[in-house]
Amino acid sequence: MIYLLLAIWFGLMTGIVGRIRGSSFFIWAIIGAVVPVIGLVVALAYRSERDEVRRQCPTCGKVVKLHDAMCMRCGTDLDFPEVGIEPESAALQRS
């Protein structure tokens, strides 16, 4: 019973940390519940999605992460660009 409560608590905390870093709450909550302490440590060490440099799709104009190889809106294969758009975190700090 105690393990179940700890797994739920670590799952929630790991999910919250994952969401703050820009990832899926549910995926990180499952990871945190399955491997409680290790999942939380990994979520804390994981890179933030908001710090990724972005680029614009030349076909539909959607802003996607620089490392994406395909636009999820229109399906265009994306080549590596010469320049990127500033990360979301930098844009939010200026606002």
Phi, psi and omega in degrees: 000319180294319179299320180297317177295318177296320179296319178294316180297311179295326177297315178295314181296318179294321177297320178295315178298316179299321179291321177298325179279358174098007180260186181283130177298314187293320179297313180292328178295320177295316178300315180294329179282326181285315177235083193308296186288315182296320179299319179293319179296318179295319179297322178292327181274347183292145180292153180274132179293336182283347180267003181281138175290145184242171174212167182253137177291130181289339182273306186253346177088003180291140178272121182236167178293150183299325183280353178291133181267347182215142176284126182283346179276309187248349177084012180288134173287130185255131173274160179290125186279162175288319180230156178240171177263146182303153179296160179299323182296322178290322179292324179290326180291327180286335184286000000 
